Amino acid sequence: MIPINHIELRDGRALIVGTAITVEDIVALHVINQSRVEWIAEQYDLTLAQIHAALAHYYDHREEVDEALKTGEARAQAAGVPADETLQRLRSRR
């Protein structure tokens, strides 16, 4: 059996292979905003396996990802980026 890798590290960030969607994005959608994984899969054209791999990566690297989320949130607030604009940016990452 050949292992399937759904997560890659690019420029120090964990992303879903073949996309620009980060583990942080999935965590923000599912863990923080409590979006269902099925909805995330449908909205962002991902498989359930990709989403679960991102969540597994998060739980293996929780402190690191949480810190990156805090840093990103602080940057967005400092820049005055509205939440709907952030969501649009995420949707364009397909």
DSSP file (Angstrom, degrees, kcal/mol; ACC not computed):
  #  RESIDUE AA STRUCTURE BP1 BP2  ACC     N-H-->O    O-->H-N    N-H-->O    O-->H-N    TCO  KAPPA ALPHA  PHI   PSI    X-CA   Y-CA   Z-CA
    1    1 A M              0   0    0      0, 0.0     0, 0.0     0, 0.0     0, 0.0   0.000 360.0 360.0 360.0 133.0    0.0    0.0    0.0
    2    2 A I        -     0   0    0      1,-0.0     2,-0.1     0, 0.0     0, 0.0  -0.803 360.0-121.4 -94.5 127.9    1.3    3.4   -1.0
    3    3 A P        -     0   0    0      0, 0.0     2,-0.6     0, 0.0    -1,-0.0  -0.399  19.6-139.2 -67.9 145.2    0.8    6.2    1.6
    4    4 A I        -     0   0    0     -2,-0.1     2,-0.6     2,-0.0     0, 0.0  -0.925  11.7-155.4-106.8 122.9   -1.1    9.2    0.4
    5    5 A N        +     0   0    0     -2,-0.6    45,-0.1     1,-0.1     3,-0.0  -0.876  20.3 170.1-101.9 121.3    0.2   12.5    1.6
    6    6 A H        +     0   0    0     -2,-0.6    11,-2.7    43,-0.1     2,-0.4   0.553  61.9  65.4-102.7 -11.7   -2.3   15.3    1.8
    7    7 A I  E     +A   16   0A   0      9,-0.3     2,-0.3    46,-0.1     9,-0.2  -0.931  57.0 178.6-118.6 136.1   -0.2   17.9    3.6
    8    8 A E  E     -A   15   0A   0      7,-2.7     7,-3.2    -2,-0.4     2,-0.6  -0.962  26.6-126.5-130.6 151.7    3.0   19.6    2.3
    9    9 A L  E     +A   14   0A   0     -2,-0.3     2,-0.4     5,-0.2     5,-0.2  -0.875  30.7 174.7 -98.9 124.9    5.2   22.2    3.9
   10   10 A R  E >  S-A   13   0A   0      3,-3.0     3,-1.9    -2,-0.6    -2,-0.0  -0.985  70.1 -17.1-132.8 121.1    5.8   25.2    1.7
   11   11 A D  T 3  S-     0   0    0     -2,-0.4    -1,-0.1     1,-0.3     3,-0.1   0.869 129.1 -51.9  52.3  39.7    7.7   28.2    3.0
   12   12 A G  T 3  S+     0   0    0      1,-0.2     2,-0.4     0, 0.0    -1,-0.3   0.519 118.0 108.8  79.7   5.3    7.3   27.0    6.5
   13   13 A R  E <   -A   10   0A   0     -3,-1.9    -3,-3.0    10,-0.0     2,-0.6  -0.910  67.9-126.5-117.6 144.3    3.5   26.6    6.3
   14   14 A A  E     +A    9   0A   0     -2,-0.4     9,-2.6    -5,-0.2    10,-0.4  -0.786  37.6 174.5 -90.1 121.3    1.5   23.4    6.1
   15   15 A L  E     -AB   8  22A   0     -7,-3.2    -7,-2.7    -2,-0.6     2,-0.5  -0.867  39.8-101.3-124.3 157.4   -0.8   23.4    3.1
   16   16 A I  E >   -A    7   0A   0      5,-2.9     3,-1.9    -2,-0.3     5,-0.3  -0.681  57.6 -98.8 -74.1 127.8   -3.2   20.9    1.5
   17   17 A V  T 3  S+     0   0    0    -11,-2.7     3,-0.1    -2,-0.5    -1,-0.1  -0.170 105.6  14.8 -52.8 133.9   -1.3   19.4   -1.4
   18   18 A G  T 3  S+     0   0    0      1,-0.3    -1,-0.3    -3,-0.0     2,-0.3   0.520 117.8  76.3  80.1   6.0   -2.2   21.0   -4.7
   19   19 A T  S <  S-     0   0    0     -3,-1.9    -1,-0.3     2,-0.2    75,-0.2  -0.806  78.3-127.3-134.1 176.0   -4.0   24.0   -3.1
   20   20 A A  S    S+     0   0    0     73,-1.8     2,-0.5    -2,-0.3    74,-0.1   0.148  72.2 119.4-106.7  15.2   -3.1   27.2   -1.4
   21   21 A I        -     0   0    0     -5,-0.3    -5,-2.9    72,-0.3    -2,-0.2  -0.716  53.4-149.5 -86.8 124.6   -5.3   26.2    1.6
   22   22 A T  B  >  -B   15   0A   0     -2,-0.5     4,-1.7    -7,-0.2    -7,-0.3  -0.448  26.3-115.0 -91.3 163.2   -3.4   26.0    4.8
   23   23 A V  H  > S+     0   0    0     -9,-2.6     4,-2.7     1,-0.2     5,-0.2   0.878 119.9  59.3 -58.6 -38.3   -4.0   23.9    7.8
   24   24 A E  H  > S+     0   0    0    -10,-0.4     4,-2.7     1,-0.2    -1,-0.2   0.887 101.9  53.0 -58.5 -40.1   -4.6   27.2    9.6
   25   25 A D  H  > S+     0   0    0      2,-0.2     4,-2.2     1,-0.2    -1,-0.2   0.926 110.6  46.2 -61.5 -44.9   -7.5   27.9    7.2
   26   26 A I  H  X S+     0   0    0     -4,-1.7     4,-3.2     2,-0.2     5,-0.5   0.907 112.6  50.2 -65.8 -41.6   -9.1   24.5    8.0
   27   27 A V  H  X>S+     0   0    0     -4,-2.7     5,-2.2     1,-0.2     4,-1.1   0.922 110.1  50.7 -62.2 -43.6   -8.6   25.0   11.7
   28   28 A A  I  <>S+     0   0    0     -4,-2.7     5,-1.9    -5,-0.2    -2,-0.2   0.909 116.4  41.5 -61.1 -41.6  -10.2   28.4   11.5
   29   29 A L  I  <5S+     0   0    0     -4,-2.2     6,-2.7    -5,-0.2    -2,-0.2   0.935 129.6  23.2 -71.3 -47.0  -13.2   27.0    9.6
   30   30 A H  I  X5S+     0   0    0     -4,-3.2     4,-0.6     4,-0.2    -3,-0.2   0.942 129.5  32.7 -90.9 -52.4  -13.7   23.8   11.5
   31   31 A V  I  <5S+     0   0    0     -4,-1.1    -3,-0.2    -5,-0.5    -4,-0.1   0.936 130.9  29.2 -75.5 -46.8  -12.3   24.1   15.0
   32   32 A I  I  4<S+     0   0    0     -5,-2.2    -3,-0.2     1,-0.1    -4,-0.2   0.949 133.2  29.9 -81.8 -50.8  -12.9   27.8   15.6
   33   33 A N  T  4<S-     0   0    0     -5,-1.9    -3,-0.2    -6,-0.3    -2,-0.1   0.515  98.0-132.2 -89.8  -5.1  -16.0   28.5   13.5
   34   34 A Q     <  +     0   0    0     -4,-0.6    -4,-0.2     1,-0.2     2,-0.2   0.803  41.9 167.7  59.2  34.9  -17.4   25.0   13.9
   35   35 A S        -     0   0    0     -6,-2.7    -1,-0.2    -7,-0.1     2,-0.1  -0.566  41.6-107.0 -73.7 142.1  -18.2   24.6   10.2
   36   36 A R     >  -     0   0    0     -2,-0.2     4,-2.3     1,-0.1     3,-0.3  -0.422  19.5-126.1 -70.1 144.7  -19.0   21.0    9.3
   37   37 A V  H  > S+     0   0    0      1,-0.2     4,-2.6     2,-0.2     5,-0.2   0.852 110.8  57.0 -62.1 -33.5  -16.3   19.1    7.4
   38   38 A E  H  > S+     0   0    0      2,-0.2     4,-2.1     1,-0.2    -1,-0.2   0.898 107.6  47.7 -63.7 -39.7  -18.8   18.2    4.7
   39   39 A W  H  > S+     0   0    0     -3,-0.3     4,-3.0     2,-0.2     5,-0.2   0.923 111.6  49.9 -66.6 -44.3  -19.6   21.9    4.2
   40   40 A I  H  X S+     0   0    0     -4,-2.3     4,-2.3     1,-0.2     6,-0.2   0.928 110.2  50.9 -59.7 -45.0  -15.9   22.8    4.0
   41   41 A A  H  X>S+     0   0    0     -4,-2.6     5,-1.9     1,-0.2     4,-0.6   0.921 114.2  43.8 -58.8 -44.8  -15.3   20.0    1.5
   42   42 A E  H ><5S+     0   0    0     -4,-2.1     3,-0.6     3,-0.2    -2,-0.2   0.926 115.8  46.2 -67.3 -45.9  -18.1   21.3   -0.7
   43   43 A Q  H 3<5S+     0   0    0     -4,-3.0    -2,-0.2     1,-0.2    -1,-0.2   0.826 123.5  32.4 -68.2 -33.2  -17.2   25.0   -0.5
   44   44 A Y  H 3<5S-     0   0    0     -4,-2.3    -1,-0.2    -5,-0.2    -2,-0.2   0.218 106.1-116.0-114.5  13.5  -13.5   24.6   -1.1
   45   45 A D  T <<5 +     0   0    0     -3,-0.6     2,-0.3    -4,-0.6    -3,-0.2   0.913  67.7 139.7  53.4  50.0  -13.5   21.6   -3.5
   46   46 A L      < -     0   0    0     -5,-1.9     2,-0.2    -6,-0.2    -1,-0.2  -0.789  51.6-117.5-116.9 161.3  -11.6   19.3   -1.0
   47   47 A T     >  -     0   0    0     -2,-0.3     4,-1.9     1,-0.1     5,-0.2  -0.621  26.0-116.8 -91.5 160.0  -12.0   15.7   -0.1
   48   48 A L  H  > S+     0   0    0     -2,-0.2     4,-2.8     1,-0.2     5,-0.2   0.872 117.5  57.7 -61.6 -35.5  -12.9   14.6    3.4
   49   49 A A  H  > S+     0   0    0      1,-0.2     4,-2.2     2,-0.2    -1,-0.2   0.899 104.7  50.4 -61.9 -40.6   -9.5   12.9    3.6
   50   50 A Q  H  > S+     0   0    0      2,-0.2     4,-2.0     1,-0.2    -1,-0.2   0.918 112.6  46.4 -63.6 -42.9   -7.7   16.2    2.8
   51   51 A I  H  X S+     0   0    0     -4,-1.9     4,-2.3     2,-0.2    -2,-0.2   0.927 113.2  48.0 -66.3 -44.8   -9.7   18.0    5.6
   52   52 A H  H  X S+     0   0    0     -4,-2.8     4,-2.5     1,-0.2    -1,-0.2   0.854 109.7  53.7 -66.0 -33.5   -9.1   15.2    8.1
   53   53 A A  H  X S+     0   0    0     -4,-2.2     4,-2.5    -5,-0.2    -1,-0.2   0.907 108.6  49.9 -64.8 -40.6   -5.3   15.2    7.2
   54   54 A A  H  X S+     0   0    0     -4,-2.0     4,-2.2     2,-0.2    -2,-0.2   0.909 112.3  47.2 -63.1 -41.7   -5.2   18.9    7.9
   55   55 A L  H  X S+     0   0    0     -4,-2.3     4,-2.5     2,-0.2    -2,-0.2   0.889 110.5  51.7 -67.7 -38.7   -6.9   18.4   11.3
   56   56 A A  H  X S+     0   0    0     -4,-2.5     4,-1.8     2,-0.2    -2,-0.2   0.916 109.6  50.3 -62.7 -41.9   -4.6   15.5   12.1
   57   57 A H  H  X S+     0   0    0     -4,-2.5     4,-1.5     1,-0.2    -2,-0.2   0.919 109.3  52.5 -61.0 -42.4   -1.6   17.8   11.3
   58   58 A Y  H  < S+     0   0    0     -4,-2.2     3,-0.5     1,-0.2     7,-0.2   0.939 109.1  47.6 -58.3 -48.4   -3.1   20.4   13.6
   59   59 A Y  H  < S+     0   0    0     -4,-2.5     3,-0.5     1,-0.2    -1,-0.2   0.798 112.8  49.8 -68.0 -26.4   -3.5   18.1   16.5
   60   60 A D  H  < S+     0   0    0     -4,-1.8    -1,-0.2     1,-0.2    -2,-0.2   0.743 126.7  26.2 -77.1 -23.8    0.1   16.9   16.0
   61   61 A H  S  X S+     0   0    0     -4,-1.5     4,-2.4    -3,-0.5     5,-0.3  -0.219  79.1 143.6-132.1  40.8    1.4   20.5   15.9
   62   62 A R  H  >  +     0   0    0     -3,-0.5     4,-3.0     1,-0.2     5,-0.2   0.879  69.4  48.5 -56.7 -48.9   -1.2   22.3   17.9
   63   63 A E  H  > S+     0   0    0      1,-0.2     4,-2.2     2,-0.2    -1,-0.2   0.922 113.7  47.4 -60.6 -44.6    1.0   24.9   19.7
   64   64 A E  H  > S+     0   0    0      2,-0.2     4,-2.0     1,-0.2    -1,-0.2   0.918 115.5  44.1 -63.2 -45.7    2.7   25.9   16.4
   65   65 A V  H  X S+     0   0    0     -4,-2.4     4,-2.4    -7,-0.2    -2,-0.2   0.912 111.9  52.9 -68.8 -42.3   -0.5   26.2   14.5
   66   66 A D  H  X S+     0   0    0     -4,-3.0     4,-2.3    -5,-0.3    -1,-0.2   0.903 109.5  49.8 -59.1 -41.0   -2.3   28.1   17.3
   67   67 A E  H  X S+     0   0    0     -4,-2.2     4,-2.4    -5,-0.2    -1,-0.2   0.909 110.0  50.2 -64.4 -42.2    0.6   30.6   17.4
   68   68 A A  H  X S+     0   0    0     -4,-2.0     4,-2.5     1,-0.2    -2,-0.2   0.881 109.8  51.6 -63.7 -37.9    0.4   31.1   13.7
   69   69 A L  H  X S+     0   0    0     -4,-2.4     4,-2.6     2,-0.2    -2,-0.2   0.921 110.0  48.5 -64.2 -43.8   -3.4   31.7   14.0
   70   70 A K  H  X S+     0   0    0     -4,-2.3     4,-2.4     2,-0.2    -2,-0.2   0.920 112.5  48.5 -62.1 -44.1   -2.9   34.3   16.7
   71   71 A T  H  X S+     0   0    0     -4,-2.4     4,-2.2     1,-0.2    -2,-0.2   0.922 113.0  47.6 -62.4 -45.4   -0.2   36.1   14.7
   72   72 A G  H  X S+     0   0    0     -4,-2.5     4,-2.3     2,-0.2    -2,-0.2   0.889 111.8  50.0 -63.8 -40.5   -2.4   36.1   11.5
   73   73 A E  H  X S+     0   0    0     -4,-2.6     4,-2.4     2,-0.2    -1,-0.2   0.912 110.4  49.8 -64.9 -42.9   -5.4   37.4   13.5
   74   74 A A  H  X S+     0   0    0     -4,-2.4     4,-2.4     1,-0.2    -2,-0.2   0.905 111.0  50.0 -63.0 -41.4   -3.4   40.2   15.0
   75   75 A R  H  X S+     0   0    0     -4,-2.2     4,-1.9     2,-0.2    -2,-0.2   0.912 110.8  49.3 -62.9 -43.0   -2.0   41.2   11.6
   76   76 A A  H  X>S+     0   0    0     -4,-2.3     5,-2.5     2,-0.2     4,-0.8   0.906 112.5  47.4 -64.5 -41.8   -5.5   41.2   10.1
   77   77 A Q  H ><5S+     0   0    0     -4,-2.4     3,-0.6     1,-0.2    -1,-0.2   0.914 111.3  50.6 -65.6 -42.2   -6.8   43.4   12.9
   78   78 A A  H 3<5S+     0   0    0     -4,-2.4    -1,-0.2     1,-0.2    -2,-0.2   0.851 113.1  46.4 -63.7 -33.9   -3.9   45.8   12.7
   79   79 A A  H 3<5S-     0   0    0     -4,-1.9    -1,-0.2    -5,-0.2    -2,-0.2   0.592 110.4-124.9 -84.3 -10.6   -4.5   46.1    9.0
   80   80 A G  T <<5 +     0   0    0     -4,-0.8    -3,-0.2    -3,-0.6    -2,-0.1   0.843  45.5 170.8  71.0  33.6   -8.2   46.5    9.5
   81   81 A V      < -     0   0    0     -5,-2.5    -1,-0.2    -6,-0.1    -2,-0.1  -0.681  31.4-127.3 -80.9 120.2   -9.1   43.7    7.2
   82   82 A P     >  -     0   0    0      0, 0.0     4,-1.8     0, 0.0     3,-0.5  -0.316  15.8-119.4 -66.6 150.7  -12.9   42.9    7.4
   83   83 A A  H  > S+     0   0    0      1,-0.2     4,-2.2     2,-0.2     5,-0.1   0.858 112.8  55.3 -58.8 -38.4  -13.9   39.3    8.1
   84   84 A D  H  > S+     0   0    0      1,-0.2     4,-2.1     2,-0.2    -1,-0.2   0.843 106.5  51.5 -67.5 -31.1  -15.8   39.0    4.9
   85   85 A E  H  > S+     0   0    0     -3,-0.5     4,-2.2     2,-0.2    -1,-0.2   0.886 108.4  51.5 -69.1 -38.7  -12.7   40.0    2.9
   86   86 A T  H  X S+     0   0    0     -4,-1.8     4,-2.1     2,-0.2    -2,-0.2   0.907 109.5  50.2 -62.8 -41.9  -10.7   37.4    4.7
   87   87 A L  H  X S+     0   0    0     -4,-2.2     4,-2.4     1,-0.2    -2,-0.2   0.907 109.3  50.9 -63.8 -42.0  -13.4   34.8    3.8
   88   88 A Q  H  X S+     0   0    0     -4,-2.1     4,-1.6     2,-0.2    -1,-0.2   0.900 108.8  51.8 -61.0 -41.3  -13.3   35.9    0.1
   89   89 A R  H  < S+     0   0    0     -4,-2.2     4,-0.3     1,-0.2    -1,-0.2   0.911 110.3  49.0 -61.1 -42.9   -9.5   35.5    0.2
   90   90 A L  H >< S+     0   0    0     -4,-2.1     3,-1.5     1,-0.2    -2,-0.2   0.911 108.3  52.8 -64.2 -42.4   -9.8   32.0    1.5
   91   91 A R  H >< S+     0   0    0     -4,-2.4     3,-0.9     1,-0.3    -1,-0.2   0.826 103.5  58.2 -64.1 -30.5  -12.4   31.0   -1.1
   92   92 A S  T 3< S+     0   0    0     -4,-1.6    -1,-0.3     1,-0.2    -2,-0.2   0.553  87.6  79.7 -76.6  -5.6  -10.0   32.2   -3.8
   93   93 A R  T <         0   0    0     -3,-1.5   -73,-1.8    -4,-0.3   -72,-0.3   0.370 360.0 360.0 -83.2   5.6   -7.3   29.8   -2.6
   94   94 A R    <         0   0    0     -3,-0.9    -1,-0.2   -75,-0.2    -2,-0.1   0.519 360.0 360.0 -54.4 360.0   -8.9   26.7   -4.3
